[in-house]
């Protein structure tokens, strides 16, 4: 039977009441001896979520063992004792945390908040440590015991899968990051910049004139796919010398971006200056701490039509005022594509109209004449994407537009299939479409470490004029108009929504420009472009200056 549960034979009938018995219910099971044999004596085992007394008792035992530094015993009260013991051992041995005192709060159901007070000691120096965290108690799947539901965040709220705690000489000298005008950028004031500031410290701490100190830090091993990100400092025991590092960020734009993404879960936005490629703002609102703004890899939906339209124009297949009919559906290699609900078909539409109304079928129809590698070549050679050679100053994803052929040829034209982008990529695409010149985005000056920027041909003046006209039409009378209304100056935009496997709703995408600022946003499960990503971009463009 499932989970190794053996039913009791009663009067020749095997009876086992498993699962679905309700909260606090019992299963009738054979009692097991220590050697795993069955005693034949009926025993009762609880099922369903743990009750209040079980939650309180399990948490108390776990806390008591943790306080004593008994990692093995504390781990035995969890549902993943191996992983728990490893991290709890590192808590004392590698992080040098002692004198632990844990104060539980009032439980809510199976969830228990608690506070930790301890001391971190290293090299003759000690500092107090205090923080809050939370755990949940669950029913063991095979033991049926109440157990702490193990997550690294139980030990410290900044820990994620694959992380550990260490106290040692810091891996990099501390820095004071400054914006383009000299304003200080801190994690406390700009929470989204946490991962960025950690990476800047890792790469440029010594170049900025700093000297390493001793710290308690989260060490990211990369087993969760992070690739071994920079350490996250938690507590300073011995101060080093802080170096100053000027960035291209704008404190004003960053503040606007932080405020904008805070309104939508799983939202990310990037703003750049098209005339220079300088990154003005990077913001995320995610519970997992992932920097999706710079590292995200998601289908960009109809925002990809900026590159697709450029491909059609540069290959002489049509023009902004040329034909691009918008039928109700289009079939490519047995795959049927549709437009968004409510979009009226127009067999006489121009490319400009189909672009502004975000007609999918108009672009899909060009799959018949576009070469397999045309879109890839346009993305790489004109927009500088997909070559894995951007050197912005911190890790970034450079976009992916593979020449896969088959049904993906049509899907790629509307930003689906295997096309992958980040908000940074689409902000750069918008900047290139607006100026005609690809300027690789940068976060710190290239001269600081003699980085060689990625290069691309860019676009002809004729193509730029047509793209700007289509993006302006989209912003003033097309799908982006409700979002961009009220913005003065030279404006343009493109909406997008992208379906991803396993999602109930599409990702919301939006990219646009206003004067010398271009911005792009993505909200996972956000719906249509104007539903979530659009308001974020409009807010950033309105306040970035």
N, C-alpha and C positions, 0 to 999 in steps of 0.2 A: 504494500500500500504506500501512498505518497508519504514522504518525509520519514520513512522508516517506522511508521506507527503500526503496531500490531493490534488487531481487534481481539476482544475477549470472546471466547466461545461460551455461549450461555444456552444450555439445553439443545446443543447441536447446531445452533444458529450463530453465525459470526456477526456481531453487532459492533459498530463503531460510529459514534456520533462525532463527526469531524466538521470543523468550520461552521459558519452560518448558524451557530447555536446561540448567538447573541452575546452581549457584553457580560463578562463574569460567568459564562456558562462553563460546564465541565465536560470533558471527554472521559469515557470509561475505557481504560487501557490496562494492559498487563503491566505489572510492576517489573522493572528490570533490576537484576542484580548488578553488582559492580563489574562483573566480568562480561556483562552484556546478555547473559542468559535470562530467560523469562521465569519468574518465580511461580507464575500461575495464580498469584494473588491479585485481585482486581485493585487498581489504584485510580484515583481521580486526578485529572490534570486540567488546569484551567485553560480556556481558550478565549479569544477576543482580546481587545485592548486591556492593558493592565489597569487595575482599580487604583483609587487614590492612595491607599495604604501601601500597595506594591510600588507605586511610583516613588513615594517618600522614602520607603525602606531601601530600594535599589539605589537611588541617588545618594542616600546617606552612606551606604557601604562603599560606593564608588569614591565619594569625596574623602572618606576616612582613609582609604588605601592610598589615594593620590597624595593626601597631606603627609602621610608617612614616607612617601617616596617609594612605595612598594608597587612598582609598575606592573609586575606580573599579576598580583592580586586585583589591582584596579582594572586591568584589562580583562580579567575573567568575568567581570560584571558587564561586559559589552558584547555586542553581537559580532564583532570582528576583533577578537583578542590579539591576533598576530600583529595587525596594523596598529592597534591601540598600544600594545606593549612597546613597540618600536618607538613611537612618538613620545610616550610617557617616559621612557628611558632616556631619550635625548633631552627631554625637559630638564632632567637633573644633571646628566652627564655632560651634554654638549652645551646646553644653555646656562648651566651653573645656577639654576634657580633653586633656592632652599627656603626653609621657614614658611612653607605654604599654609595659608589659612583660607578656607573656603566658607563663605556664608551663603546658604541657599535662600532664595526668595520664595514667594508664594507660588505654588504650582498652579498652572492653568491646564486642566485636563492631564495630559501626559507630558507636558512641557514644564521644565523647571529652570527658572533664571537663577543665576548665582554670581557672586562677586569673588574675586581672588586678590589676596594680598600676599606678597612674598618678597624675597630679597634676591637680587642678582649680584654675585660676587665673582671677581676675576682679577688676578694680578694684584691682590691686596686692596682693591677698591670695591666697595659695595654701594648699591643704590636700591631704593625701594621700588617695587613694581606693583601696580594695581590696575585691574581691568575687570570688565563684566563679560559674561558669556551665557550660554543657554544649552541645555541638553533635553532630549526627549527619551522616554522609556517605551520600549515596544515589547511585544511577546515574541520570544524566540521561536523560530519556525520549526525546529526539531526538538529543542529542550522544553519548550513551552514555559520557560522561566521568564520573568520580567528582566529585561536587559537594557542597558544604555545603548541607544541607537548611535553607533560610532560614526563620527565625522571629525576630521582634524580641527574644525572650528570649535569643537567642545573644549579643546585645550586652550585655544586662543582664537578670537573671532577673525583675526587676519590670516589664519592658516587655511589653505586649500589642499586638495588632493596632491600628494607628491611633495608638499612642503615640510620643512622641519625648522627647529629653532636652534640658533647657535649664538654663543657669546665669544667674541674673539676680536682681534684687531680687524677693523672694518675692511671690507674688500676694496673700498675706494674712499678717497678723501671727500669730506663733506663739501657741498657747494651752496652758494646762494644764487639761485637762478633769478635773472632780471629780465623784464620785458624789453621791447625795443626802445623804450624811453627811460629805462632805468628803474622802473617800479619793481619791487620785490614780489616774486611769485612763490607762494607757499601752498602746501597740501591743505592746510587748514582753511585758507581762503578760497582755494580753487581745487576742490576734491578730485575732480577729473584728471588733474595733472599728476596725481600720485605716481602711476606707472611711468609717465614721461620723465618726471624729475628724478626718479630712481635710475632710469636708464642714462639720463644725462650725467648723473653723478658717476655711474659705473664707467662711462666712456671718457669723461672730461674732467673728473675730479683732480687728477694730477696736472693736467694741462691748464686748469684754472688757477693754479697756485696753491692748492690745498694740501693738507697733510692728514693722513688717516688717524682716527682715534680708536677706542674700544667700544663696541656696541653689542647689545642684544638685537638680533635681527631675524626676520623670516628668510630662510634660504629656499629659493625656488629651484627644485631639482629638474623640473621640466617633464616629469613623468605624466603630467596631466595635459601635455601638448603645448606648454608654454615655451618650450625650448630653452629653459634655464634662464629666466629673466633676472634682472638685477635684484640683489638683496633689498628687502624692505626694512629699514631701521625701525626699531620699536623703543629703544631706551639707550641713552648715551651714558657710559660709565666714565670714560676719559675723553675729553674733548680733543679733537684734532684742530687743525687750522682750516678755516672755511675759505674756499676760493670763490671768486665771483665769476659767473658765466652769463653773458648777455645772449639772449635768444631773439628770434624774430617775432615772438608772440606779442600780442597787444593785450594789456590788462583789461581794457574796456571791451574788446571783442570777446575775450575769454569769459569775462563776467556775464556778458549777454548769452554766450553759448551755454554756460553752466545753468543759467536760469531757464533757458529754452528747453534743454533736454530733461530737466527735472520734472517736467509736466508729463512725460511719457516713459513708461518702463521700457528697458532695452533699446534706448535711443542713443544715437551717436551722430556727431556733426563735426565737420572740419571747414574752416574758412581760410582762404589764401588770397594773396595779392597778385592778380594776374600779370601786372607789369614787371614783377620781380620773382615770382614763385615763392615768396616768403609766406610761411604758415603763420596765420594770425591767431587762430584758436583751434583747440582740440578738446572735445568734451564727450563724455559718455555718462549714461545713467544705467548701470548694470549691477546686479547683485553679485555677479561672479568675478568682478574686478578686471574683466578682459577688456583690452583697449581695441574695441571693434572699429573705432574711428580710423585707426592707422593699420590695423592688422586683420580686419574683418574680410571674409571671403564669401560673398553672397551674390546670387544673381541680381543684377541691377534693374531688371525690368525695362520699362520704356525709356528710362534715362539713357539707355544704351543707344537709342535712336539718334542721338547726336553723332555718334561715331558711324552708325549705319547710314545716316543721311549724307555724311561726308564721303563715305565709301561710294554711294550711288553717284554723287556729283563728280568726284574725282575720277571715276571710271567711265564717265560719259553716259551713264544709264538713264539719268533724268536730271532735272534741275529743280530749284525751289518752285518755279512756276511751270515746271513740266508735269507730265501726267504721272499720277500715283493713285489709281482707282482704289476705292475703299469698299469692297464687297462685304456682305454680311458674314461670310466665312471663306476660308482658303485652305486648300489641301496641298500638302507637300509630302511625297513619299508615304502615302496612306495615313498621315497624321493631319487631323483637322484642327485648324486654329480659328478662334472666334475673337470678336471684339468685346469690350466691356458692355455690360447690359445697358441699354438705352442709347447707344451710339448708332445713329442712323447711317445706313449705307449710302455711298455716293460714288457711282461709277465714273463720274467726271471730275473727281477730286484731283487737285494738284498735290505735289509733295509737301508744300507749305501747309495746305489745309489738313492733310492726313497727319502731318507732324503735330500741328497745333491741337488737333482733336485726339491725338494719340491712337490712331487707327492701326491695329496690329496687322490686319489682313493686307493692308497696302504694302507694308514692308515684307511680309511673308511672300507675297506674289513675286517679289524680285529674286527670290531664291532660285527661280528658273534660269536667271541670267547671270547672277553673281557667281564668280569662281569660288571654289572651296576655300582658297586662302586669301581672298580679297579683303574680308573683314579683319582677319588676323594681321595682314600687311598694313592696313590702314591704322589699326590700333598701335602696332609696334613702330612703324616708320614715321607716322604723322603725329601720334599722340604720346609716344614714348612709353607705352605700356607693355607689360608681359615679358620683359627681358631680364627681370630679377636683378636690376643694376642700379636702382635708386639708392642714393646716399643722402638721406635727409638729416642724419645726425642721430637717429634712434631707429630701432627695427621697424620696418614697414612692409606691407604687401604691395606689389607693383602691378596687380591686375593680371587677369588671365583670359585670353581670347583664343582658344585653340582652334586649329583648322581641322575639325573632326569629320566633316562631311555628313552625309545621310540626313536624317530628320533634324539633326542639330544645326544644319546650315540655316534652315528657316528659323529655328528657335533662337539662335544666336542673334539674328537681326532684331529681335524684340527683347534682348537681354535675358533670355532663358537658356535652357540647355546647360552647357558646361562653362558658360561665361561667368566669371567671378570678379567682383569689384569690392572696394572699400569706399567709404565716404571720401577719404583722401584722394583716391583715384578719380572719382567723379568730379570732385572740386577742381582737380587738375585738368580733366577733360573740358570742363566748362571754361576754365581760364584759357586753354589752348584755342577752343572754338571762338572765344571772344577776341583774342589778340592775334591769332594765327601763328604764334610762336610757342613751342613747348619749352617751358622753363621748369626744370625738375624742382619740385617743392623742397624747401629747406627749413629746418628748425633752428639750426645754429650756423654761423657763417662757414662757408666752405674753406676759408683760409685758416680756420682754427686748427685743422688737422690735415690740410691739403687734400681733401676729398675731391675725387673727380666726378662731376655730376653726369647723370645719364643725358643723352642727347637724342634728338629726333629732328626730322626735316621740317615739321610744322605744316601749315596749310597755306595755300595760295590766297592772295587777296580776294579773288572771286569767290572761292569757297567760304571764306570768313564772312564776307558780306551776306551770302545766302544763309549761312547758319545763324548769324546774328538777327537777320530779318525773321527767320522762322522762330527763334527763341523769343524774340520780342513779341511776335504775334501770339505765341503760346501764353506769354505773361500778361498780355493786355486783353485778349479776346478768346483765348483757348482754355485748355484744362487748368492752367495755373492761374488764371485771372482772379478767381475768388481769393486766392492766397496773396498774390502780389499787388492787389489793389491798394492804393494809398502810398506806394513807394515811388518817390520821385527820381529824376535822373535817368540815366541809360540803364534799362533793365531787360532781362531775358530769363527764361526758365524752361524747365522740362520736368513733367511729372512722371512717376513710374510706380508700378506695383509688380511684385515678383512672387511667384509661387515657389515654395520649397517643400521638399518631401516631409511628410509628417506634420505639417502645420495646418491648423484649421483656417487661419486667415493668411492673406498674403503679406509680405513685407512691404512697408511703405517707403518709397524713395522720392526724393525731390532734389533738384539742383538748380541753382540760379545765380545771377550776377546783378550787381547794382554798382555802377561806376567802376571803381577799381577794387572791388571785393567780389570774390566768387565763393560760394558755399554749397555744400552737399550734405544731406542727412539721410539716415536710414533708421527705421524703427521696425524691429522684428515683430511680426504679427500685428503690425500697425494698420493694415488695410490699404486703402487707396493712397496715392501720393499726397493729396490735399488733406487727408484725414489727420496725419500726424507729422510726417517729415516736412510737409509744406510749411506749417506754422513755425517750425523750428528754424528753417532756413530764412523765412521772411523776417523773423525776429532778429536773427543775427545780422542780416543785411541792413535792417533798419537801424541797428545800434552800433554796428562795427565802424561806421564812419569811413 
